[in-house]
Amino acid sequence: MPYQQITIRDHGSESNLFARRAFFAFIFVIALILVLLSNLYHLQVQRHDTYQTRSNDNRISVRPITPNRGLIFDRNGILLAENRPTYSLDVLIEKSGKPDKWLKSLADLLTIDEALQEKFTKKLKRRRRFKSLTLKNNLSEQEVAKFSVNQHKYPGISIEARLTRFYPYGEALTHALGYVGKINKKELVDIDQAGNSANYAGSYDIGKQGLERYYENELHGTIGYREVEINSRGRILRTLKVDAPIPGNDLILTLDIDLQKTAQAALKGRRGAVVVLDPKDGGILALYSNPSYDPNLFVHGISSKDYSPLITSLDRPLINRATQGRYPPASTVKPFLALLGLEDGLVTETTTIHDPGFYRIPNVKRKWRDWKKWGHGKVDLSMSVAQSCDIYYYDLAYKLGIDKITDFMGKFGFGERTGVDIHEETGANMPSRGWKRGQHNQPWYAGDTISVGIGQGYWTATPLQLAAATATMANKGIIRPPHFVMQQRVQKADQNDIINTEDPDRPPITLTDEKNWQIVLNAMEQTVSSVRGTAHKIFRTAKYTVAGKTGTAQVIGMKEDEEYDEKKISERNRDNAMFIGYAPFDDPQIVIAVALENAGHGGSEAGPVARMIMDKYFNNKDKLIANGQ
């Protein structure tokens, strides 16, 4: 056999190689440990404060606490807008288990429809198991009682109480108070732009209309906060600190709920508006627009079933007729034109004209008819107001011209917003040459002035404007801007903010002869006290003295020789009935303006509404006096 060499292993070399490799591995491990220790020192020592702060931020959460909304009272301390507890059905899935185990039986117990169940199921997919989710809002007392009896069958499901807005007088005050509703996207943007987003964290409601919207900042209050400790999954472990919210300020209004309800009863079934003012300070005693609607429907989010009739109704209940209704003022403006005629020197207290039943502009064939077909005969200024003689004011308006009329009526606020403390208001229209040119691209004609002379044509006014102008007349030129809020109650009981009743931008109206005020006021008093006055039948048995003026406004134009026949005209094209007045005559305490759509004659239709409200006012006052208050 050939020779084979046998290789023997060199254990020494292998041992040296292993030692070298082990040494380098040990050095590498030591280096890694040093790096790790260096990083631990950097994190635990050098960056300790930074990471401790971050840890606390993750561990501690600040949750907003919504403040209670301020309450609203009438002038006598009667609650008009309150915060009532409402009950919701909240579910904690972590304890209740999957909905398929209990949802159907619970739906049968509390009559939860399929749409609400489906909505809840969808929300549940985006909700953490340990956070509660509302299944049904605004539970009735019967539903709360039913669930309370059966609550043991539904672990993890509970009744939760929250405060929400409630309006106890419903539609009687809707157009004055307005309402609150859920904050929408546009309002969120507005809040953010105003730099007020932090104060609305956790808030769901905001004022939408009326006083609720105008005084939102005062009513909302200041948000509070609650510091809570949470775990890694966001579950609240304990409360660390609470900064209580500051409730919103309460509002005390000039409104009298008794007068408001009387106005509502007087207008029942008829479209129109009533405004009642205190001429001494401009406080609004009553403001009612009919038809109205229940504001409580909007608080929790109105359903399409309830909202559809409101927006499709021909009666337009969403419109505040008292501040947004544009009505031809008709003969209610005759006292103001009479005052302008006296001021301009065109007429005196004894100036008379002959009224044959029609009027003609010189060199014009057309006849403008008086409401009294055979005319009033010989008429002076007092009779022209008391009997509402159209011919007297056709002639006076023609002689005055539209420029003087527009300028003078602007002093009484016609054509301008009154500045009342709600946003829903229009300035209506006091026509002028420039206005007609801009709106219709036509010149102003003498015939236009004739129509303006009896409060028709292009002239429109709101009931609030008429009431404010009447108050200025009763005050002999002193202007008291109308307002709702009499007093705003702040947190400290010994501090009160009184709303200023003076208007620095509108100084008193001064006349060249102050006696002219009394001449016109006497004529308005004759409208009620004189046997031939257009409102005499309505107020002849009143225990108080009244000065007033009726008005009947045409809604559609009539041909020159066409006679008005109510039976042949559709209901919505019939005349509007108007009335303005105040009482007592020598010491004005209450001013009223009434506008009734398509109701007919002002004296027979609008007058009784004013009488009913004035009776209520003075009866209440007599009771207070009898009780020594």
GUTORLUM-879276 format. One record per residue: residue in one letter; x negated, y, z negated of N, C-alpha, C in turn. Coordinates in steps of 0.02 Angstrom, whole numbers, plus 50000, padded with zeros to 5 digits. Each point is the difference from the previous one (the first is absolute). Layout:
BEGIN
AXYZXYZXYZ ...
# end
This chain:
BEGIN
M499574994150000500435005950000499565006250000 P500205005050037499605006150000500045003649932 Y499535004149987499945003449936500485006049999 Q500415001049946500475005849991499785003949940 Q499945007050011499795004549946500595001649956 I499914999549935500545001449951499895007049972 T500565004750007499955006949976500245000449928 I499565002849958500185000749929500225007349987 R500635001749964500275006749987499525003849954 D499945006850018499575004449961500435003549948 H500044997149943500445002849948499765006849975 G499385001250003499745006549977500235005750044 S499994998850066500225005250047500755001549993 E500354994449992500735000949993500155003749936 S499644998649949500115003349936499855007550005 N499465001750034499825007150008500525003750042 L500244996550053500515003150043500645001349961 F500204995149961500615000949960499925005749950 A499415000349970499885005349950500045006950032 R499705000450060500035006650033500725001950017 R500384995250026500705001450018500425001649938 A499894996449947500375001349938499845007049973 F499365001850006499795006649975500365005650038 F499984999450067500335005250041500765000149989 A500294994149990500734999849986500155003349934 F499564998749950500105003049935499955007750004 I499495002250037499915007250009500615003050034 F500284996650051500595002550036500615000449955 V500094994849957500565000049954499935005649949 I499385000949975499885005449952500175006850032 A499805000850063500145006450035500765001250007 L500364994650017500735000750006500325001749933 I499734996849946500275001549934499865007249981 L499405002550018499845006949985500465004850038 V500134998350063500465004150040500705000049968 L500224994149980500664999449968500035004049936 L499464999449959499995003849938499985007550013 S499645001950053499975007150018500695002550020 N500374996050039500675002050020500485000249940 L499924995149957500425000049940499875006249957 Y499355001849994499835006149962500305006250033 H499965000250067500275005750036500765000649990 L500344994250004500735000149994500235001049928 Q499674996549953500245000149931499755005949960 V499435002750018499705005449961500045006750037 Q499675000150059499985006350036500685002250026 R500414995450026500665001850028500574998149953 H499854999349936500504997849953500615004549998 D499895006649995500575004749995500444999850062 T499674999650058500375000050063500464993950005 Y499734994249987500404993950008500504999149943 Q499845002849942500504999849947500615004150018 T499885005850032500565004250023500414996450052 R499654996750047500364996350052500404994349970 S499724996849951500354994549968500635002449965 N499935005749965500595002849967500535002050049 D499795002850057500485001950052500394994050025 N499664994450006500344994050023500434996949945 R499805001249939500354997049943500585004349976 I499925006750007500515004749976500365003250058 S500654999749999500415003050054500445005549970 V500065005550037500425005649978500664999750038 R500544999149966500674999350030500415006349985 P500345002950051500405006049989500644998549962 I500235004949961500654999649966500435005850026 T500554998450031500435005050030500375004049946 P500005006650004500365004149950500754999750010 N500375001249947500735000550006500175006650035 R500464999750047500205005950037500425004649954 G499915006650009500385004849960500744999450012 L500405001649950500734999750005500275006650025 I500624999950023500335006150025500665000849962 F500115006049972500605001549962500375005950031 D500665000449987500365005950021499935005449946 R500315005750010499925005749955500244998549929 N500444995149992500274998349935499664993949969 G499444997950029499634994449973500264993150020 I500454999750049500264993650023499514996950050 L499854993749991499494996650040500274998650071 L499625002550049500204999350070499574994950038 A499384999249979499554995050031499584996949944 E500054993549994499674996549945499594994250025 N499624997149955499604994050015500314994149964 R500274995450037500324994249970499584993850010 P500024995549951499644993750011500374995750051 T499624997550047500284995250048499624993549992 Y500324994650016499724993449986499814996550065 S499404997150000499774996250057499814993049979 L500034995350046499834993149987499294998750026 D499524999249954499304999250018499784992749990 V499574997850046499784993050001499244999749994 L499744995849955499294998549993499904992850023 I499764999350062499954993450032499554995249960 E499495002749968499544995849961500384995849948 K500535002849974500394996549948500644996950027 S500285003150052500654997750026499944994150046 G499404999250031499934994650048500245002150069 K499984995450048500205001650068500755001750004 P500175004950043500705002250004500494994650021 D499764995050039500484994950022500294995949943 K499705000849940500264996449941500575003649966 W500035006750008500505003849961500375005450040 L499765001950059500295005850036500734998950019 K500174994150024500694998950022500495000449942 S499844996849944500465000249943500065007149971 L499435003750000500025006849975500405004550047 A499944998850065500395003950049500744998849991 D500194993949985500714998549988500245003449935 L499575000249951500195003049936500115007550005 L499555003550037500025007350003500215002750068 T500244995750043500235002050067499465003950037 I499444996850011499445002950038500064997550072 D500115004650047500114998050070499364997250032 E500094996950058499454996750034499475005050023 A500215006050021499535005050023499525002049944 L500265000849939499595001849943499534994349981 Q500254993950005499584994349985499424999450049 E500155001250064499484999650052499495005549990 K500225005949983499555005649987499544998549942 F500274997149947499614998149942499474994850017 T500194995150040499534994650019499425002850040 K500135004750044499475003050041499515003949956 K500285003949953499575003949955499574995449956 L500284994349984499674995449954499344997450030 K499974999450066499404997450033499415004849993 R500155006449989499465005049995499895002149927 R500294996449954499975001849929499604994949960 R499595002349954499644995449957500484996749950 R499834993949982500454996049959500125003049931 F499515003749974500075002649932500305007149998 K500185002750059500325006550002500744999250014 S500415003649962500734999350007500245003250064 L500554997550025500315002550061500755000649988 T500285005650021500725001249990500404996250052 L500484996349976500454996250044500625004150017 K500295003349949500615004050012500005006149955 N500175005850030500035006349963500725001749980 N500065004749953500645003049982500524994749982 L499824995849954500474994849977500575003249961 S500594997450008500585002349961499974997149930 E500405002749956500024997449931500244992849999 Q500454998350045500254993250003499454995250021 E499595002250049499454995850023499474999249946 V499865005449963499534999549945500254995149947 A500645000349985500294995549950499974992750024 K500164998850063499984993250028499304997149995 F499515004050020499314997350000499754999049929 S500185004549955499764999449931500234993449968 V500604998150017500264993749973499624994050028 N499795000550063499674994450034499255000750007 Q499715005049965499295001450010499554994149981 H500204995949953499594994349979499894995150057 K500415000350051499934995450057499495002650050 Y499785006249992499575003050050499385003049967 P499524995949982499385002749970499635004450051 G499705005349975499625004550043500435005150035 I500665000049990500455004850030500335004049944 S499995006650008500245004349945500365006150027 I500395003149957500335006350015499555005749975 E499855004850044499585005749983500425006450007 A499925004649953500375006450001499545005650022 R500245004350045499635005950022500485006050001 L499725006049994500415006050003500055002550072 T500615001150023500115002850067500525005649994 R500015004250051500455005849999500724997950008 F500435003549964500724998850006500375006649995 Y500505000850044500405006250002500714998349978 P500175001549937500654997949973500605003150035 Y499915005850032500575003350033500024998650075 G499564995650023500044997750069500035005550051 E500484999450046500035004550057500225007149982 A500205001349939500195006849981499415004950002 L499394997449992499425004449995499464998550051 T500154995850048499494997650047499635005750035 H500375004850028499685005250040499645005249959 A500125000049935499635004549956499394996549971 L500114994249967499444996449969499564996550050 G500294997650055499634995750045499934993149970 Y499444996750014499884993349974499264998250007 V499794994849966499334997350008500054993550040 G499444998250031499984993850039499294997450003 K499914994450032499344997050006499545004450043 I499375000649979499525004050037499844996750067 N500065003850054499854997250066499295002050022 K499794997750059499325001150023499855007450011 K500485003750028499895007250011499905003749934 E500404998249951499945003249934499344998349967 L499754993950011499354998149973499455004350031 V500055001350065499525004350034500035007149972 D500625002649990500085006849973499715000449929 I500124994949960499744999949932499245000050001 D499714996150045499274999650005499715006650023 Q500325003250049499755006450025500055005549948 A500484999449956500085004949946499534998649942 G499604994750005499534998449947500334997449937 N500594997050008500394997949942500094992449998 S499604996550039500104992750006499874996449934 A499525002549960499854996749937500605000149953 N500395005450002500575000649954500594995850022 Y499964997150060500554995850024499804992650003 A499404998449972499804993049998500504996149957 G500274994850027500494996049963500705002650004 S500105005850032500685002850006500334997250063 Y500644998849995500374997350056500515005050028 D500225004849959500545004550020499755007250006 I500375003850040499845007150009500655003650019 G500065006449983500595003850017500085000750075 K500604998550025500125000150072500415006050023 Q500475002249958500455005450019500145004449939 G500295005850013500255004349947499495001949948 L500245000949938499575001949945499474994749984 E500164993850011499524994649988499385001050043 R500105002450060499435001150045499665006749986 Y500405005249989499725006849990499575000349937 Y500224996749947499645000249936499634993449987 E499784996750053499654993649993499405000549953 N499595005250008499405000549958500175000749926 E500545003549984500195000949931500334993749971 L500384996650041500384994249976499574993749995 H499494999550042499634993750005499604998449938 G499675004949970499594998849941499284998350019 T499604998249949499294998350010499884992749984 I499664996750046499914992849994499544998349942 G500104994249969499574997549947499614993950024 Y499554997549958499584994350020499934995049943 R499884993750020499904994649953499384996250021 E499504999849956499394996250013500114992949975 V499904995150045500104993049981499394995950018 E499884994749963499454995450015500294994350042 I499654998450055500244994750044499454994850010 N500204994150020499504994850015499825000150074 S499614995250022499764999950069500554999250051 R500584997649978500564999150047500495005849997 G499855005149959500435005949996500544999549948 R500024994849960500514999249949499855004749941 I500515003349975499925004549943499914995949937 L499455001449964499854996449938500235003949939 R499875006650000500215004149944499985007450021 T500355004149962500015007250011499485003349956 L499585004250030499465003349963500185007149978 K500355003650044500145007049985500615002350040 V500405004449970500595002750034500005007649995 D500045003350058500125007250003500725001050022 A500435002049953500725000450014500145005250054 P500484998650044500205005050050500395005649968 I500015005750033500395005849977500655000250040 P500574999449968500645000150038500095006550038 G500404999750053500155006050038500425004949960 N499995006350020500395005149967500744999250014 D500415001549951500735000050010500215006550032 L500544999850039500285006050031500695001349971 I500115006249980500675002149979500275004750053 L500574998250029500285003550057500525005149979 T500145004650046500555004749990500674996850017 L499994994150031500614996550019500444998449940 D500655000350012500494997949951500364994050029 I499914994249970500284993950029500765000150003 D500325003549953500745000650003500225003750063 L499665005550016500165003750061499834995950062 Q499454996349996499814995850057500524994750015 K500254996849948500514994950010500665003150023 T500145006149977500605003550023499955001550075 A499415002250022499905001350071500074993650041 Q499754994649973500064993550034500734998150007 A500385000949947500714998350002500385004550047 A499825006450003500355004850043499894998550073 L499414997350018499834998650070500154992950021 K500264996049955500104993050015500394999050065 G499704996050045500334998550063499915005350053 R499645005549985499905005350049499265001550009 R499815001650061499315001850014499885007349982 G499455001449966499865006949983499515000649943 A499965005949971499525001249947500255005549954 V499774999649937500165005149950499355001949965 V499905006649991499435002549962500265004849947 V499794999049938500205004349945499375002749967 L499975006749993499415003249971500175004049938 D499505001049958500035004849946499675006450026 P500385005350013499715006050030499505003749956 K500014998449936499565003649954499274997750006 D499904993750020499314997650007499884995850062 G500514998950040499924996150061500024992549989 G500144997949939500034992849986500584996750037 I499874994150029500514996450036500404995849950 L500645001649992500444996549954500274993550030 A500105000150066500244994050035499805000750073 L499824994450030499864999850071500184993050024 Y500544999850040500254993450021500145000150074 S499784994750033500114999050072500394993650009 N500525000250040500424994250011500074998650075 P499944993650021499924994049960499294999249974 S499944996049948499354998849969499864992550002 Y499514997849962499824992949998499664998549933 D499964993649984499714998049936499244999750004 P499645004349963499275000050004499684993849971 N500374996449956499724994049969499854994650051 L500325000450059499874995150052499295000450026 F499695006049995499345001150029499444998349951 V500154999649936499484999249949499624993550009 H500364994550012499684993550007499884998150073 G500145004750046499944998550071500674998250029 I500295004550039500684999050025499994994750055 S500514995950002500064994850051500275003050064 S499864996750055500255002350065500765000050001 K500304995549963500744999749997500285006349969 D499665002749948500245006149967499785006350038 Y499424999750033499725006050032500335001450067 S500184994950036500295000950067500625004550000 P500484999049954500595004550001499825007349986 L499465001249962499815006949983499745003750061 I499624996650042499695003550057500454999950062 T500504995750002500444999850058500665003749989 S500155001949938500635003349986500045006950033 L500575001550030500115006550030500035005549947 D500144998149938500045004949945499325002149974 R499474996650020499315001849983499905001249925 P500104994949960499935000949927499295001549977 L499504998550040499315001249980499825007550002 I500405004050035499875007250006500275003649938 N499595004449972500225004349944500355006150030 R500654999750004500375005450032499945006749963 A499874999849936499945006149961499395004150019 T499474996850021499385003550017499794999150072 Q500304995050035499814998750069500585000750049 G500605000749973500585000950044500025007050029 R500035000650065500015006550034500725001550023 Y500335004349963500695001750014500075007350022 P500445001350049500175007050012500325002949937 P499735005449972500265002549936500705003050005 A500225001550062500675002650012500125006449959 S500615001049976500185006349968499685001149932 T499644995049974499675001149936499465005450004 V499785001850061499485005150007500295007150006 K500655000650002500305006650009499845004949944 P499964997849936499795004749948499305002850012 F499554995850027499325002250013499975005050057 L500424998850052500045004750056500325006549978 A500504999549955500315006149974499495004149962 L499584996749961499485003649963499515003450048 L499824996650054499555003050049500335006050034 G500664999450015500355005650029500015006149955 L500104998949936499985005549951499305002949996 E499504995749997499315002349994499785004050062 D500234997850058499815003450063500425006350013 G500535000949961500425005950009500524999550054 L500094994050029500494999150053500714999849972 V500074997849937500664999849969499945002649929 T500575001849972500045001849930500554995849969 E500115000949936500524996149966500695001350030 T500095005850029500675001950025500054999650076 T499464998250034500024999550073500504994650021 T500435001850048500514995350023499964999050076 I500254994450022500074998750072500704997250011 H500214999950062500644996850017499864993350032 D500304994849971499904993250024500634997750036 P499984999750068500584997750037500004992450010 G499494996649975499964992850009499454997950048 F499675005050031499454998350046499515005950002 Y499414998650028499485005150005499684999550069 R499845006050027499655000250064499385004449995 I499454997550028499415004250007500145005150055 P499805006149992500115005150052499774997450068 N500445000850049499874998250071499944992550010 V500254996149954500004992750007500724997549994 K500224995750047500684997750002500164994849947 R499514996149980500144994449954500265002649933 K500464996149971500275001649935499734995149948 W499775002749942499824995849943500585000449950 R500294994349987500624999849961499874999949925 D500495002549963500014999549927500334993449981 W499834997449940500324993849979500755000949991 K500215006249986500715001649993500245002650068 K500414996250033500175001350070500275007150011 W500425002549955500295006650008499605005649967 G499434998249971499565005049972500195002149930 H499565004249969500105002349932500235007249996 G500075003250058500205007049999499435004549976 K500175004749956499505004749974499614996649944 V499334999850008499574996349954499435004349976 D499905000249932499415003349973499494994749979 L499455002149970499464995349985500234994749950 S500345002049947500224995249950500474994850029 M500485002350041500474995450031499654995550050 S499485002750035499654996050050499674993949969 V499775000749938499704994449964500534995549971 A500495003049965500514996249965500424995850048 Q500175003050059500424996450048499594997050057 S499345001049997499544997050049500185002150071 C500025006650011500185002750065499424999450049 D500084996050051499464999050049499865006350041 I500525003650018499915005850044499565005249967 Y500075001049935499595004849964499264998450009 Y499834993649998499304998050002499754999050071 Y500454998850048499795000450070499735007050014 D500405004849981499835007050014499385002249961 L499964998049936499425002049959499364996850027 A500034993650017499404996650026499775003150066 Y500485001650043499825003250065499645006649989 K500245003949953499705006649986499324999249965 L499934995149957499374999049965499454997350047 G500174995250041499514996850043499654994349964 I499754995250038499714994049971499365001449962 D499625005050020499365001349966500105001949927 K500475004649988500135002149931500304994349959 I500434996150032500324994549964499484994849980 T499564998250046499494995049985499545002349944 D499775006250003499545002649950500325000149931 F500635002449996500335000749936500174993249970 M500244995350041500174993449974499394996149978 G499435001550030499384996949978499835001649928 K500205006049977499885001849930500384995549951 F500564997350023500404995549958499784992750007 G499504998950042499734993250008500284996050057 F500445002950041500274996350057499444998950051 G499964993950027499494998450048499344997949969 E499974999549933499394998049965500174994749947 R499504996049985500094995349945500035003749934 T500404997649955500085003349936499394998749954 G499624994850015499444998249957500204995549943 V500594997050003500224995549948499504994349991 D499954997349940499494995149984500174992850021 I500194999350063500014993550034499765001350071 H499724995050031499725000950067500534999950055 E500574996949987500514999150052500415006450007 E499755004850037500365006350010499845002950069 T500505002950030499925003550064500165007449991 G499715004150042500145007249998500625001950041 A500314994950034500575001350045499805005350051 N500465004450021499825004850052500365006749992 M499595005249996500255006950005499785002650068 P500475000450049499795001450069499745007150010 S499605000750052499725006550019499874999950075 R499825005750026499845000350072499424995450017 G499475000449960499424995950013500144992649994 W500434998249951500174993049992500364997450062 K500485003650026500384997650058499554999650062 R499565004850008499544999850056499564993849996 G499754998649940499564994349990500364993350007 Q500634999649976500374993750000500364998750066 H500285005250029500434999150059499755003750062 N499465003849991499735004050056500545004550031 Q500405003049955500535004550022499985006449959 P500255005550028500045006249962500584999649950 W499995004649953500555000449951500565004350028 Y500614997549996500585003650027500425002949944 A500395005050016500445003149951500504995049974 G500224995450042500474994949979499714995449946 D499344998950003499684996049948500055003549933 T499935006650000500055003949939500704999749971 I500505000050043500704999649978500124993649960 S499744994450026500084993649965499645000049934 V499405002949998499625000349938500385004149948 G500395004950022500375004349954500504996349956 I500214994150021500454996049958499674993449980 G499334999950001499644994249976500054994050045 Q500065001250065500054994550048499425000650050 G500074996850057499485000450051499374996349979 Y499445003550005499354996949985499825000149925 W500395003349960499845000749929500204993749962 T499524997049965500154994349957499685001249932 A500274996849949499745000649932500134993549963 T499604998849949500114994249956500435002249941 P500364995449969500385001849940499565003049945 L499384997749994499555002849950499835007250017 Q499895001650064499875006950020500605004549983 L500604997550015500605003949985500075001249926 A499864994949959500065000949928499485004949974 A499384999550026499475004649978500155007250021 A500265000950061500185006750024500575002949959 T500494995849982500565002249959499765002149930 A499524996249973499735001849935499645006750003 T499645001250054499675006550009500515005650005 M500554998850035500535005050005500305001349930 A500144994649963500305000849933499525003649953 N499344999050010499495003349959499825006950026 K500365002350051499885006750029499285000950022 G499764995050037499355000550032499434996549965 I500094997849938499474996449965499994992850024 I499414997850022499934993450031499734995049949 R500374994749988499794994649957499944993650042 P499404997950017499924994050042500324993949967 P500384996050037500304994049972499484994849982 H500104996549945499544994849978500364995049957 F499724994049996500294994549961499704999549930 V499355000949994499664998649938500035006149954 M500314999149943500065005349951499395000049954 Q499784994149982499464999549951499654993450010 Q499345000349999499604993950007499694998349934 R500194994349972499754998049935499334996450008 V499485002649968499344997050004499874995749939 Q499414997049997499874995249946500055003149931 K499735006049991500045003149934500695002949991 A500334998049947500695001949991500095007549990 D499475003549979500075007149986499835004350061 Q499894996950058499845003750060500534998750053 N500225005350031500504999550054499805004650056 D500074997750061499875004150059500675002150029 I500145006449998500635002650027499905002150073 I500434997650043499965001850070500155007450009 N499595003550036500095007250011500595001250046 T500475004149979500595001350041499925006350043 E499455003549994499885005950041499684997850066 D500115003850052499694998650065499605006150021 P499334999849990499595005850017499995001650074 D500164995050042499985001250072500655003150026 R500535000249958500635002950023500255004949947 P499815006350007500225005049952500755001250006 P500315003249951500725001350002500205004050062 I500614998950023500265003850057500275006649974 T499735005450026500235006749978500395003350056 L500525003649981500425003650047499925007549991 T500175003750052499975007349995500525002649951 D500554996349993500525001749952500204993649963 E499804999449937500134993949962500754998849989 K500425005150011500714999049992500284995250052 N499644999250055500244995650053500064992749977 W499574998049953500064993249973500694998949971 Q500225004749959500644999249965500585000350048 I499945004050053500545000450050500124993150031 V499464996750019500074993450032500234994849949 L499735000249940500224995249949500745000949983 N500235006149999500725001249988500414997050056 A499755000450061500354997050057500034992549994 M499464997049976500004992749990500484998149944 E500055004249950500484998749946500725000450026 Q500125004550047500675000650030500184993850041 T499504996650027500124993950038500364994849957 V499875000349934500294995249954500615002949963 S499965006249980500535002949958500575002950040 S499875002650060500525003150040500494994750026 V500645001750001500504995350025499874998150072 R499715004750038499864998650070499304997250011 G499634999049947499324997250005500024992750022 T499484998050038500004993250028499894994549947 A499795001849939499904995049948500455001149940 H500505004350008500435001749943500394994049974 K500274996050044500414994349978499604994949960 I499364999750014499594994949967499835002149928 F499865006449989499755002249935500505004249959 R500615000650023500465004549966500164997949929 T499934993649984500144997749932499374999149958 A499435001950027499374999149964499975004649939 K499684997649946499945003949939499385004450000 Y499655000150055499395004050008500065003950065 T499625005350005500025004250061499474997550049 V500195000450064499574997350053499925005050056 A499415000050030499885003650063499774994950051 G500285000150059499824994850048500145001950072 K499864995450044500145001050071500084993250033 T500544999450038500144993850036499715000550071 G499944994350032499764999950069500254993850036 T500165000850064500224994450042499585000250063 A499574995050009499515000250054500204995250056 Q500025002750061500144995850057499404995650015 V500144993750015499484995250017499904999750076 I500545000950037499965000050074500255006850025 G499765002050059500215006350029500714999650028 M500355005649997500685000450027500015005150056 K500404998650051500085004750055500345006449977 E499965005250039500245006549980500744999949979 D500424996750038500724999849985500234993449970 E499524995849982500174993449972500145000649926 E500534996849977500175000049930499774993649966 Y499785000849938499754994249961500594995949975 D500024993650019500514995449977499664993949970 E500014999649934499634994849965500234993150021 K500634999150015500264993450017499734997450066 K499805004650044499764998050066499244999350003 I499675001149943499274999849999499774994149957 S499494996650022499744994349962499755002449932 E500024995549952499845001849930499325003349993 R499504997550035499325002649993499895006650038 N500495002350036499955006450035500445005449968 R500314998449943500425004949966499575005049961 D500305005449979499645005449966499694997749934 N499445003249983499704999149934500315005049952 A500084997849938500275004449947499435002349955 M499975006649988499465002949960500285004349944 F499615000549946500185004649945499385001849962 I499955006549982499495002449954500345004149946 G499735000049940500305004049947499614999749935 Y500205004249953499694999949934500515002149948 A499844998649937500445001849944499585000349936 P500245003749950500535005150004499785006050043 F500485003850021499865005450046499525005249971 D500115002149938499595005349970499364997449967 D499954993449991499414997249967499844993250032 P499695000050059499904993750037499614994849961 Q500314994249992499684994449964499944993850043 I500404999650052500004994250044500125002350072 V499604997550046500075001550071500104993350036 I500435000050050500154993750034500055001150075 A499764995050038500094999850073500254993150019 V500514999850041500304993750021500024999850076 A499814994450029500054998950072500324993150011 L500574999950034500354993850016500044999250075 E499754994550025499994998950072500684997850026 N500235003550052500614998150036500604999549954 A500025004349949500534999749950500575004950014 G499865005350039500535004850014499855006849971 H500515003249970499945006849975499615000449935 G499565005149995499585000749941500405001249937 G500535004150004500385001549940500384994049973 S500304996250043500424994449977499614993649987 E499404999450027499614993849993499385000849957 A499585004950016499385001049961500145003649934 G500505004450000500175003749940500184995549941 P500434995050008500174995649945499404996249971 V499514998550041499394996749975499645004749952 A499935006450020499695004949957500395001049936 R500665000150005500435000949941499904994249951 M499974993950025499924994249956499345000449962 I499475002150033499345000349968499975005849950 M500285005750019500015005749954500414998549938 D500574996650009500414998149942499604995649953 K499634995250027499604995649959499465003949962 Y499695004750034499475004049969500275003949941 F500555003650009500265004349947500354996049945 N500294994250017500294995749949499454997349954 N499454997950030499444997649960499725005549955 K499975006050028499735005649962500475001749941 D500644999750012500485001449946499944994849944 K499874993850019499924994749949499385001349958 L499465002250032499395001549963500105005749950 I500375005150024500145005749956500444997849941 A500494995850015500454997649947499634995849948 N499474996650023499604995949954499435003949968 G499995006650012499495004249970499314999150029 Q499954997850062499344998950032499835005850047 
# end
